[in-house]
Amino acid sequence: MGTSPAVLLVLGEQRTNDTLAGELTLDGYQARRAGDPAVLRARSTPSDVELIIVGATARQRAVSLAVLRALRAGELAPPMVPGMRVLWLATSGELAEVLRAFDAGADDVARAPLVYAELRARVRALLRRDGIAAHAVIEYGVLRIDTSARSATFGRAPLDLRRQEYELLVALARDPARVYTKQELLSSVWGFKARGTTRTVDSHASRLRRKLAAAGAHGLVANLWGVGYRLAADEPVELRVVSGGLSA
């Protein structure tokens, strides 16, 4: 990978992709274009692409969502890095499209009408987003989260978490005793800044709680009705960051 981050534009209208790629190139990025999954795989390798921008037209929206889900599920062979960041360019300002994009695996969404200055700011923010620390290992009791390997275990049991469930776990683990509001979690985990009522956090928290309980971690991901969620159960447990930017 060169000194500039590589940006891949996938499944967007060709003319729009050309314009965005040109602007990003002027700002120092390595911009690549792809119109289908085959080209996506041919023009990228797991080691050199840091961000994918999905710029679908309204007609292509369903196809693009399917590709994004396949990307997150590791179904594009060879699979790309699980932590690959994805920016979805919405074809409208409708909340339904925004939530579908996040549920499919997008890290952030830029709503139409697209303003390049905002797009550039979102690209920069996504490229800075490293979670709790670049190579931190978070331990909360026998719960262990390795942010470098993007894996989590409880005792000796590995946790089979989907991408957003893992991101939610890391967000809550930053301060296990703190109650995070749903709006905070929507912003930090899904990048959703607008206010509104959604069950996105509730559904992911419920699935995460069930998977933790199945591994023996009963009581984690507590729901404080009307407020939000915290990782800690009623009994406090010591938080340790084995390596990274937080104090133990």
C-alpha positions, 0 to 999 in steps of 0.5 A: 500500500502506498502513502495515500489510502486507497478508496474503492468506489463500487456499484455506482453510476459510472459518471458519478464514480468518475467524478468522485474518483477525480475529486478524491485523487486531487485530495491525495487518495488512490481512487479505484472504480468498480462496477460489479463484484468481479471487478471489486475483487480484481482491483483490490486485495485485503492488504491495500484497500482501506475504505470502500465507497458504495455509490448505488443508483436507486435502480441498483440499490438492492444489488448493492445491499446484497454485495455489501452483505456478502462482503461482510459475510466473507462470501466474496472470494477471496474474502476481504479484511473483516474490518474493511470500512464502508461508506454508503452513498444514499440515493435519497434522504429517507431513513429506511435506506439509511437503516438498511445500509447500516444493517447490511454492514455500512460504517457510515452513510452520506445522504443525498444530495451529496456534497463533496466537502461532507463526503471528504470529511466522512472519508477522513473520519472513517480512516481515523476510526480505530476503535478503542486503540489500534492494537488493544486487548480489552479484558473484563473479567474473563471476557477478552476482546482482541481489537487487532484480531477483531475477535472476542472470547469468554473464558475459553469460548470464542464468541461468534459475533456479526460485525455490528454485534462486535462493534457494539461490544467494543463500544460498551467495553470502553467503559463497562459501568457507564450507561450509553444512550441509544443515540450515543451508540447509533452515533459511535457504532453505526455513525448515525447522527440524526435523532429518531426512534429505531430498534436497530440498537435494541435488536443488536443488543438482544442478539449480543446478550444471547450470544454472551449468555450462551457462552456463560456470560450471563447478565452482560449487556444490561438494558436500563429502560428509557436510558440505554445500555451498559456492558456491566452486570450488577456485580462490578468487574475490573477492566484491563487494557493489556495494550493500547491507549487506555490505562488499566 
